[in-house]
Amino acid sequence: MRSLAVKIFLSFWLAQVVILVGLEIMRPRTPGGPPPGQPSSPIFIPTPVVLAALLVSAVVCFLLARHLASPLKRVREASGRLAAGDLNARAGSLVRPRRDEIGDVIRDFDAMAERLHLLVSSQKQLLSDISHELRSPLARLQVAVELARRKAGPDAEKHLNRIEEEGTRLNEMIGQLLTLSRGDNDTPAISEAADVNQIVRQVASDTGYEARQTGRHVLLHDASEALVMGDAALIASAVENVVRNAVRYTPAGSSVDISLETTRTSVCIVVRDYGPGVPPEDIERIFLPFHRVGASRDRASGGAGLGLSIAARAAKVHGGTIDAANAPGGGLRVTISLPRA
């Protein structure tokens, strides 16, 4: 932009010089030279014509600067939207077709954005197709395990249980992949009023029943009625994944605390466990797909690294945010913030 500003400045300056020199040349001269007592080189005094010419040149240079800078501003805005995740952002639709170098830049940008959109869409479609295709042989595998269990002796029971366990884990992972792919959409599939209080209570009841089998508890603290616009099932999936993640890492004999905090504009679902927490350098990355930190939060604990990613996508789809922080006294505190209806 500096070179563009220099060009515009030079254009303005040269326009003034040309106008002033032209007026000086065209100004009538006194025959026989200057009158007695006046200098031989008359001082140039601006006239109304010169002032009008300066004004016209300023307007012309302003229009020229706008003509050059406006398309570049549109490209910058479109690139910002593209970086924010809007793959439909285009710059060519915002400006008239041009036949100069700036037009070439706009067309190249739109071609790049279109190519990126196709690649990402193909990746999402591939993920969805693979997930669906994997479920058919997985279902047959589970049927075969059940048939083998009926005919096999007691020595094979241990191995069949392991096969069934791995098949169940794979089935859960496929379901999470489908949910993650669904959360990649820009808008929720259903947009209606959803009672977050009811959603949280149902999730706390379901996860609490499972947590009690391992000596853990899910405690729901004071929660007032709060409505948001969106897909209730997707919101419930987000909350459930966060709570299940907390139950997985909180120590036996401890609890997972859930609270619902409301403000004038937002609803915050806070889930806190009492586990080992997360290293500060991994706080921002735990919401990435398949990301797991070391030590206690690894595959051996049963996680595939998709639960928090699903929650993050669901929050983004609903115009909200999700963040995590190590709680004072130990444990992880995850907050899902959604705009109120």
Secondary structure, DSSP 4 states (H G I P E B T S, - for coil): -HHHHHHHHHHHHHHHHHHHHHHHHHS---TTSSPTTS-SSPPP---HHHHHHHHHHHHHHHHHHHHHHHHHHHHHHHHHHHHTT-TT--SGGGS----SHHHHHHHHHHHHHHHHHHHHHHHHHHHHHHHHHHHHHHHHHHHHHHHHHHHS-GGGHHHHHHHHHHHHHHHHHHHHHHHHHHTTSSS-S--EEEEHHHHHHHHHHHHHHHHHTTT-EEEEEEE---EEEE-HHHHHHHHHHHHHHHHHHSPTT-EEEEEEEE-SSEEEEEEE--S----GGGTGGGGSTT---STTSSGGGT--S-HHHHHHHHHHHTT-EEEEEEPTTSSEEEEEEEE--
